[in-house]
């Protein structure tokens, strides 16, 4: 990496110009130990600035254990033999070593790699840990676009993933990602790098001003940088979390301006031509998974809006069969109206009271909704690629109406009719009765879309289904599709589901009562909306020895505060960790806390802030 060589030459110039200054010792020791010092994986400043800051941070940190005086004397005597050429040979990557091109390096190979290759490993690891569903190949792609500037790469990813341009160096998400990156890059002291990132990140404006110049650093600047590294990190105010990405934008613009002056002018783009984006397989997969996260949040919102009794007795089954999020209204309203309509046109033979929605079936209807949304847009706009459709849906939060407006602004022409797009969505999402969907909701799409201007409630949508939408007879029922052998499996599956539900409901009620006593507010279970029974506290080797007996299960559920106004207070989403064995409740205490809506989109690392405070 050329920036590493540039930083080394910069240090040589500092050494040459300040040989008789007070800080000569700092620069000399930095050069002699540069193999262990340079790690450019802190997302605070430009790449060269990171090298300088981390080098000074490593030198300024106290040693783990004091060394004998004999070793120090030997090191001083050996220091004269270290020449600048030998340092360059150890930093510059050997292009003929095929190991450097491997995507995954073992710890043994990593220790033998140069500083540049280890730095790349740390950069990639930080991005894959910080962003959900992010692949190694996509991380390298963004780092290449950003010129190995990690903060610029983060900004580009946030823009492509339609995320808010906020970043806090002292957050648990950032700290975990930095520490994992330091470990993967075989940093000799990861805690030193983590402390430097937090300390300098909270003083970003001062440090950026100190290291942004092109001139050699005077000894006073190194002294000031060392002073900041020795201080604790400041708490970054929430109103200033936009600052890191703002600095990244200015650096990226400066780099693009230099590139335009150096390179050949780009080819002129034809005006009024639709912009088509073709993503790699890994990029498209990451977009799908991110969109699934947003769709899951929409389904949780729809579950919270449905009345508890109706949801537990009727709508839990109708939701997983026909409650898709595409249609003429906003996604949440579409889920509710499709659920209520499917229950009216395909009534269950008997009510099945359930306080839990099957996790796998909920995942299935969310995936099918994604396929339906993409199919609807691509059928309505033939020039649209799959990547384009996913990006527009991410930007609009899976709202088809908003996506269509943005797509037409990008130059894509609408083709066919609304019913054609809805038919494609129903077919690609494996809707159980596409014809009935087209003849009822599709035929009244105009009337339904006019209701989007005003806030829509569950009672309004239920009255709309009963008054305006015709009730068509179901084309095929499950009794006609299943054979006799398959029907014999249904009673056993019902009994297992009831047993599992009873166990989870009992555990959730116990942990919810404990939480209510702590907060002084009584909560009542609305519905369980997600369960993961395979949570272990040990390694996979111990799990194999215990015949895959997991200690914990994780559960998401909605709960309503008792005595609150039903019309004004919606159920809250909770997360709980409980023991899989009743006998281990005292040994393994349960954990329960409310979940913020932003955590659903950002992933479990974003919940670490709350876990640290509980």
FENMO-V519293 format. One record per residue. N is the residue number from 1. RES is the residue in three letters. PHI is phi in whole degrees, 0 to 359 (999 if undefined). PSI is psi in whole degrees, 0 to 359 (none if undefined). OMEGA is omega in degrees with one decimal (none if undefined). Layout:
N RES PHI PSI OMEGA
N RES PHI PSI OMEGA
This chain:
1 UNK 999 123 -175.5
2 UNK 297 330 -177.7
3 UNK 294 329 177.8
4 UNK 294 316 178.3
5 UNK 295 321 178.4
6 UNK 297 318 179.3
7 UNK 295 322 178.7
8 UNK 295 316 177.6
9 UNK 297 325 177.7
10 UNK 298 318 177.5
11 UNK 294 325 177.6
12 UNK 296 320 178.3
13 UNK 295 321 177.3
14 UNK 298 318 -178.3
15 UNK 294 318 -177.3
16 UNK 291 323 -175.5
17 UNK 276 345 -175.8
18 UNK 234 35 -172.3
19 UNK 297 328 -176.3
20 UNK 252 16 -179.8
21 UNK 273 172 -176.9
22 UNK 296 327 -174.8
23 UNK 265 20 178.2
24 UNK 299 323 -178.2
25 UNK 297 320 -179.6
26 UNK 300 311 -175.9
27 UNK 292 321 -178.9
28 UNK 296 312 180.0
29 UNK 296 324 177.1
30 UNK 300 317 -179.3
31 UNK 292 321 -177.6
32 UNK 290 331 -176.5
33 UNK 250 23 -172.2
34 UNK 293 338 177.3
35 UNK 298 324 -177.0
36 UNK 267 347 -168.1
37 UNK 266 317 -166.3
38 UNK 282 120 173.7
39 UNK 215 107 -172.3
40 UNK 264 58 -176.7
41 UNK 240 17 175.5
42 UNK 263 126 -171.9
43 UNK 276 46 -174.4
44 UNK 262 318 -168.4
45 UNK 220 194 177.7
46 UNK 290 170 -173.7
47 UNK 298 314 -179.5
48 UNK 295 320 178.9
49 UNK 297 323 176.9
50 UNK 299 318 -179.8
51 UNK 298 315 -179.2
52 UNK 295 312 -176.5
53 UNK 297 317 -178.3
54 UNK 289 328 176.7
55 UNK 295 312 179.4
56 UNK 295 323 179.8
57 UNK 297 318 -179.2
58 UNK 292 319 -179.3
59 UNK 291 323 -176.4
60 UNK 285 337 -176.9
61 UNK 289 140 177.6
62 UNK 294 148 -179.4
63 UNK 292 155 178.9
64 UNK 300 312 178.8
65 UNK 224 141 178.8
66 UNK 296 139 -179.2
67 UNK 266 152 176.9
68 UNK 296 153 -178.9
69 UNK 297 331 -178.9
70 UNK 295 319 178.7
71 UNK 294 322 179.4
72 UNK 295 321 178.3
73 UNK 295 319 179.3
74 UNK 296 322 -179.9
75 UNK 293 322 179.2
76 UNK 294 321 178.9
77 UNK 292 323 -179.7
78 UNK 285 342 -176.2
79 UNK 297 329 -179.4
80 UNK 294 333 -178.3
81 UNK 283 343 -179.9
82 UNK 284 111 179.7
83 UNK 260 164 179.7
84 UNK 294 328 179.2
85 UNK 294 320 179.9
86 UNK 293 324 177.4
87 UNK 296 316 179.4
88 UNK 298 321 -178.7
89 UNK 293 332 -179.8
90 UNK 274 340 180.0
91 UNK 270 317 -176.3
92 UNK 288 131 -176.9
93 UNK 288 137 177.4
94 UNK 277 110 -176.3
95 UNK 293 342 -179.7
96 UNK 275 352 176.1
97 UNK 276 108 -174.0
98 UNK 291 345 179.6
99 UNK 294 332 -176.8
100 UNK 292 341 -178.8
101 UNK 271 355 177.3
102 UNK 291 137 -179.7
103 UNK 292 318 -179.4
104 UNK 246 127 -179.8
105 UNK 247 138 177.0
106 UNK 286 160 177.4
107 UNK 304 326 178.7
108 UNK 294 315 178.1
109 UNK 291 326 -177.5
110 UNK 296 321 179.8
111 UNK 295 336 178.6
112 UNK 268 359 -179.1
113 UNK 278 161 177.1
114 UNK 283 170 -179.4
115 UNK 299 322 -178.3
116 UNK 296 316 -178.5
117 UNK 290 323 178.2
118 UNK 291 325 176.9
119 UNK 296 318 177.1
120 UNK 299 319 177.8
121 UNK 300 318 179.2
122 UNK 293 320 178.1
123 UNK 299 313 -179.2
124 UNK 295 318 -178.9
125 UNK 296 320 179.3
126 UNK 300 314 -177.7
127 UNK 294 320 -178.3
128 UNK 289 333 177.0
129 UNK 277 327 -174.7
130 UNK 279 327 -177.6
131 UNK 251 137 -179.3
132 UNK 290 143 173.0
133 UNK 57 36 -176.7
134 UNK 257 127 -175.8
135 UNK 269 164 178.7
136 UNK 296 318 -177.7
137 UNK 295 322 178.0
138 UNK 291 325 177.6
139 UNK 297 317 178.6
140 UNK 295 322 179.5
141 UNK 299 314 -179.3
142 UNK 290 324 176.5
143 UNK 296 325 177.0
144 UNK 293 319 178.6
145 UNK 294 328 -177.4
146 UNK 269 1 -178.3
147 UNK 66 37 179.7
148 UNK 66 15 174.8
149 UNK 271 110 -171.3
150 UNK 294 320 -179.5
151 UNK 293 323 176.1
152 UNK 293 319 177.6
153 UNK 298 319 177.7
154 UNK 298 320 179.7
155 UNK 295 318 178.8
156 UNK 296 320 179.1
157 UNK 294 316 179.5
158 UNK 298 321 178.2
159 UNK 294 316 -179.7
160 UNK 292 327 -178.8
161 UNK 268 7 177.6
162 UNK 56 44 177.9
163 UNK 256 160 178.3
164 UNK 292 144 -177.0
165 UNK 273 56 176.7
166 UNK 245 145 177.7
167 UNK 204 136 -179.3
168 UNK 231 120 -177.3
169 UNK 293 332 -176.2
170 UNK 269 3 178.7
171 UNK 289 157 -179.8
172 UNK 296 324 178.8
173 UNK 300 313 -179.5
174 UNK 292 321 -178.0
175 UNK 293 318 178.4
176 UNK 295 317 -179.4
177 UNK 296 320 179.2
178 UNK 295 316 -178.6
179 UNK 295 318 177.6
180 UNK 295 323 177.6
181 UNK 295 319 178.4
182 UNK 296 320 178.0
183 UNK 295 316 -178.4
184 UNK 293 331 179.8
185 UNK 273 7 179.2
186 UNK 59 40 175.5
187 UNK 294 135 -176.1
188 UNK 295 332 -179.4
189 UNK 216 85 -177.3
190 UNK 300 327 -178.9
191 UNK 296 327 177.7
192 UNK 294 316 179.3
193 UNK 295 321 179.3
194 UNK 296 318 178.3
195 UNK 295 319 179.4
196 UNK 296 320 179.6
197 UNK 297 316 -178.9
198 UNK 291 319 -176.9
199 UNK 291 310 -178.3
200 UNK 285 329 178.8
201 UNK 296 327 178.3
202 UNK 282 352 176.5
203 UNK 239 44 -168.8
204 UNK 298 317 -175.9
205 UNK 297 315 -179.5
206 UNK 295 314 -177.5
207 UNK 291 321 179.0
208 UNK 296 321 177.2
209 UNK 291 326 -178.6
210 UNK 288 323 -172.4
211 UNK 255 1 -174.4
212 UNK 277 347 -177.0
213 UNK 285 163 179.1
214 UNK 266 353 -177.7
215 UNK 277 166 177.8
216 UNK 293 145 -179.2
217 UNK 283 127 175.6
218 UNK 284 163 179.6
219 UNK 302 328 -179.7
220 UNK 296 326 179.7
221 UNK 291 320 177.7
222 UNK 295 321 178.4
223 UNK 296 318 178.8
224 UNK 294 319 178.8
225 UNK 297 320 177.8
226 UNK 297 323 178.9
227 UNK 295 316 179.3
228 UNK 295 322 -179.8
229 UNK 295 333 179.4
230 UNK 277 353 -179.4
231 UNK 264 156 178.0
232 UNK 288 157 -179.4
233 UNK 288 142 174.6
234 UNK 273 153 176.6
235 UNK 281 118 -178.4
236 UNK 285 124 -179.7
237 UNK 295 146 -175.6
238 UNK 298 328 -179.2
239 UNK 286 350 179.5
240 UNK 253 9 -179.4
241 UNK 290 349 177.1
242 UNK 281 344 -172.0
243 UNK 298 316 -178.7
244 UNK 302 316 -179.1
245 UNK 288 334 175.1
246 UNK 292 318 175.2
247 UNK 295 322 177.7
248 UNK 296 322 178.9
249 UNK 296 317 179.7
250 UNK 294 321 177.7
251 UNK 293 319 180.0
252 UNK 295 319 178.1
253 UNK 296 320 177.2
254 UNK 296 320 178.7
255 UNK 293 319 178.7
256 UNK 295 323 179.0
257 UNK 294 318 176.8
258 UNK 295 323 -179.6
259 UNK 292 321 178.7
260 UNK 295 324 179.2
261 UNK 288 330 -175.8
262 UNK 272 323 -173.7
263 UNK 268 173 176.9
264 UNK 287 141 178.8
265 UNK 302 142 -178.6
266 UNK 290 159 178.6
267 UNK 292 142 179.8
268 UNK 294 139 179.3
269 UNK 270 134 179.3
270 UNK 293 129 -178.5
271 UNK 287 153 178.9
272 UNK 63 12 177.3
273 UNK 268 135 -180.0
274 UNK 295 136 179.0
275 UNK 278 123 -178.1
276 UNK 246 129 -180.0
277 UNK 246 127 176.5
278 UNK 247 114 -179.0
279 UNK 262 160 174.8
280 UNK 290 169 -179.8
281 UNK 298 315 -179.6
282 UNK 297 320 179.8
283 UNK 294 316 179.2
284 UNK 295 320 178.6
285 UNK 296 319 179.0
286 UNK 295 323 177.2
287 UNK 295 320 179.3
288 UNK 297 317 -178.7
289 UNK 292 323 176.3
290 UNK 295 319 178.2
291 UNK 294 324 176.2
292 UNK 298 324 176.4
293 UNK 297 319 177.4
294 UNK 292 320 178.9
295 UNK 295 322 177.7
296 UNK 299 319 177.7
297 UNK 297 324 177.6
298 UNK 294 321 178.4
299 UNK 292 323 175.5
300 UNK 296 322 177.4
301 UNK 294 321 178.3
302 UNK 293 320 177.4
303 UNK 298 324 179.7
304 UNK 290 332 -178.5
305 UNK 279 340 -178.8
306 UNK 280 142 176.7
307 UNK 299 143 -175.0
308 UNK 299 316 -178.1
309 UNK 295 313 -179.6
310 UNK 295 324 -179.5
311 UNK 292 316 -176.7
312 UNK 286 331 -176.4
313 UNK 266 323 -173.2
314 UNK 234 308 -164.9
315 UNK 286 341 180.0
316 UNK 297 324 177.0
317 UNK 282 321 179.1
318 UNK 293 328 -179.5
319 UNK 296 313 -175.5
320 UNK 282 349 177.4
321 UNK 263 315 -175.0
322 UNK 224 12 -177.5
323 UNK 273 64 -179.3
324 UNK 280 157 -174.9
325 UNK 263 4 175.5
326 UNK 265 156 -177.3
327 UNK 154 191 -174.3
328 UNK 278 352 -176.1
329 UNK 248 191 175.9
330 UNK 290 161 -172.5
331 UNK 302 316 -178.2
332 UNK 295 317 177.6
333 UNK 295 324 177.5
334 UNK 297 319 178.9
335 UNK 299 314 -177.3
336 UNK 292 313 -176.0
337 UNK 291 324 176.1
338 UNK 293 324 178.2
339 UNK 293 312 -179.4
340 UNK 295 319 -180.0
341 UNK 296 318 -178.7
342 UNK 295 323 177.9
343 UNK 292 327 179.6
344 UNK 285 325 -177.4
345 UNK 268 339 179.8
346 UNK 229 67 -176.8
347 UNK 295 144 177.7
348 UNK 287 145 179.5
349 UNK 302 324 178.1
350 UNK 211 147 179.9
351 UNK 290 140 -179.6
352 UNK 236 101 -176.8
353 UNK 289 124 -177.2
354 UNK 218 133 176.0
355 UNK 260 12 -176.9
356 UNK 215 133 172.7
357 UNK 268 130 -179.1
358 UNK 301 127 -175.3
359 UNK 297 315 -177.5
360 UNK 294 320 179.6
361 UNK 290 327 175.1
362 UNK 293 319 175.1
363 UNK 299 323 -177.7
364 UNK 294 313 -178.5
365 UNK 292 331 176.0
366 UNK 291 317 176.9
367 UNK 296 317 179.3
368 UNK 296 324 176.6
369 UNK 297 320 177.8
370 UNK 299 314 178.9
371 UNK 299 322 179.1
372 UNK 293 320 179.3
373 UNK 297 314 -179.7
374 UNK 295 318 179.8
375 UNK 296 321 179.2
376 UNK 298 313 -178.2
377 UNK 292 319 -177.8
378 UNK 287 331 174.8
379 UNK 287 326 180.0
380 UNK 280 333 179.9
381 UNK 229 92 -174.6
382 UNK 298 335 -179.7
383 UNK 279 0 -176.8
384 UNK 276 133 175.3
385 UNK 272 168 178.5
386 UNK 297 321 178.1
387 UNK 297 318 176.9
388 UNK 301 313 -178.5
389 UNK 299 317 -179.8
390 UNK 295 319 -179.9
391 UNK 295 318 179.2
392 UNK 293 322 178.3
393 UNK 291 324 175.8
394 UNK 296 317 -178.3
395 UNK 293 325 -177.1
396 UNK 266 4 -177.8
397 UNK 59 48 176.1
398 UNK 63 25 177.2
399 UNK 266 114 -175.5
400 UNK 295 318 -178.5
401 UNK 299 314 178.3
402 UNK 293 323 179.2
403 UNK 297 319 -179.2
404 UNK 296 321 178.5
405 UNK 296 316 -179.9
406 UNK 291 323 179.9
407 UNK 296 318 178.9
408 UNK 292 329 175.4
409 UNK 293 333 178.4
410 UNK 279 0 174.7
411 UNK 102 4 178.6
412 UNK 275 137 -177.1
413 UNK 264 137 179.1
414 UNK 287 139 -178.1
415 UNK 228 140 178.2
416 UNK 82 206 -179.5
417 UNK 236 171 178.6
418 UNK 296 322 -179.6
419 UNK 295 326 177.2
420 UNK 297 316 178.4
421 UNK 294 321 179.1
422 UNK 293 325 177.8
423 UNK 295 316 177.7
424 UNK 297 321 178.4
425 UNK 296 317 -179.3
426 UNK 294 321 -178.7
427 UNK 290 314 -176.8
428 UNK 287 341 178.4
429 UNK 262 7 179.3
430 UNK 56 47 177.9
431 UNK 295 137 -176.3
432 UNK 293 338 -178.4
433 UNK 210 77 -177.7
434 UNK 297 323 -178.5
435 UNK 297 317 178.5
436 UNK 295 324 178.3
437 UNK 296 317 -179.4
438 UNK 291 321 -176.4
439 UNK 284 342 -179.0
440 UNK 251 285 -177.6
441 UNK 292 320 179.9
442 UNK 296 321 -179.2
443 UNK 290 335 -179.3
444 UNK 250 28 -177.1
445 UNK 295 325 -179.2
446 UNK 294 315 179.0
447 UNK 297 322 -178.6
448 UNK 289 323 -178.8
449 UNK 293 333 179.1
450 UNK 291 340 -179.1
451 UNK 280 353 -177.5
452 UNK 290 341 -177.5
453 UNK 291 333 -178.4
454 UNK 246 154 178.2
455 UNK 301 133 -176.4
456 UNK 252 132 178.0
457 UNK 251 169 179.5
458 UNK 297 316 -178.9
459 UNK 297 324 178.0
460 UNK 295 315 -179.8
461 UNK 293 323 178.8
462 UNK 295 318 176.7
463 UNK 294 325 179.2
464 UNK 295 318 179.7
465 UNK 296 316 -176.7
466 UNK 287 334 -174.9
467 UNK 263 322 -171.7
468 UNK 253 323 -173.5
469 UNK 275 129 179.4
470 UNK 290 148 178.8
471 UNK 264 104 179.3
472 UNK 270 152 -179.9
473 UNK 283 141 -179.1
474 UNK 295 141 -177.4
475 UNK 283 318 -178.3
476 UNK 218 129 175.2
477 UNK 260 166 -177.6
478 UNK 294 332 -179.7
479 UNK 292 333 179.1
480 UNK 276 333 -176.5
481 UNK 276 319 -175.4
482 UNK 281 144 174.5
483 UNK 271 180 -174.6
484 UNK 294 321 179.7
485 UNK 295 321 179.1
486 UNK 291 324 179.1
487 UNK 295 332 -179.9
488 UNK 291 338 -179.4
489 UNK 279 342 -174.0
490 UNK 296 312 -179.8
491 UNK 302 320 179.5
492 UNK 293 320 178.4
493 UNK 295 322 177.6
494 UNK 296 316 -179.0
495 UNK 296 319 178.5
496 UNK 295 318 179.5
497 UNK 297 318 178.6
498 UNK 296 321 179.2
499 UNK 294 314 177.9
500 UNK 297 318 -179.5
501 UNK 297 317 179.1
502 UNK 300 319 179.4
503 UNK 294 312 -176.7
504 UNK 292 320 179.9
505 UNK 295 319 178.8
506 UNK 296 317 178.9
507 UNK 294 317 -178.7
508 UNK 294 318 178.5
509 UNK 298 323 179.6
510 UNK 294 314 -178.6
511 UNK 288 330 177.2
512 UNK 289 322 176.1
513 UNK 295 321 177.2
514 UNK 295 319 177.7
515 UNK 294 321 179.9
516 UNK 296 321 178.0
517 UNK 294 324 179.3
518 UNK 290 323 -176.5
519 UNK 266 346 -179.4
520 UNK 77 18 179.3
521 UNK 230 128 179.9
522 UNK 277 129 179.0
523 UNK 246 148 177.8
524 UNK 238 135 -178.3
525 UNK 297 128 176.1
526 UNK 269 302 174.6
527 UNK 190 150 173.8
528 UNK 271 128 -172.4
529 UNK 238 10 176.9
530 UNK 180 132 -178.2
531 UNK 223 135 171.3
532 UNK 235 109 -175.1
533 UNK 273 354 -173.8
534 UNK 253 72 179.0
535 UNK 238 123 -178.3
536 UNK 238 155 178.2
537 UNK 256 0 -177.4
538 UNK 238 185 -178.4
539 UNK 281 169 -179.8
540 UNK 293 333 178.1
541 UNK 293 315 177.3
542 UNK 296 326 179.4
543 UNK 295 321 177.6
544 UNK 295 320 179.9
545 UNK 294 329 -179.3
546 UNK 269 17 177.1
547 UNK 58 40 175.3
548 UNK 56 46 173.2
549 UNK 264 108 -176.2
550 UNK 277 143 -176.3
551 UNK 278 325 -172.1
552 UNK 234 166 165.2
553 UNK 225 148 176.8
554 UNK 254 143 -176.3
555 UNK 216 139 169.6
556 UNK 252 136 178.6
557 UNK 211 157 176.5
558 UNK 257 136 -179.3
559 UNK 222 146 -178.7
560 UNK 245 138 176.3
561 UNK 291 128 -179.1
562 UNK 291 144 177.9
563 UNK 81 358 179.2
564 UNK 276 163 179.1
565 UNK 286 117 -175.9
566 UNK 300 326 -177.2
567 UNK 285 336 -175.8
568 UNK 253 341 -176.5
569 UNK 244 118 178.8
570 UNK 268 156 176.8
571 UNK 300 148 178.2
572 UNK 262 149 177.6
573 UNK 269 134 -179.4
574 UNK 236 156 170.8
575 UNK 238 139 179.0
576 UNK 219 146 173.0
577 UNK 241 120 -175.4
578 UNK 231 160 178.6
579 UNK 283 143 177.7
580 UNK 282 353 -178.1
581 UNK 232 128 -179.7
582 UNK 298 331 -177.4
583 UNK 286 344 -177.5
584 UNK 259 15 -177.2
585 UNK 297 321 179.5
586 UNK 286 324 -179.8
587 UNK 288 324 -178.9
588 UNK 238 89 -178.3
589 UNK 295 150 -178.5
590 UNK 279 161 -179.6
591 UNK 229 135 -178.6
592 UNK 211 135 174.3
593 UNK 200 154 177.7
594 UNK 290 153 -175.6
595 UNK 250 131 174.6
596 UNK 283 151 -177.9
597 UNK 295 329 -178.6
598 UNK 291 333 -179.7
599 UNK 294 331 -178.5
600 UNK 297 323 -177.5
601 UNK 274 328 -175.1
602 UNK 272 340 179.0
603 UNK 101 178 -172.0
604 UNK 290 333 179.2
605 UNK 299 330 179.7
606 UNK 290 341 179.0
607 UNK 276 357 -178.1
608 UNK 294 329 177.7
609 UNK 301 318 178.8
610 UNK 287 322 179.3
611 UNK 297 325 -179.2
612 UNK 289 336 -177.8
613 UNK 267 350 -178.3
614 UNK 263 none none
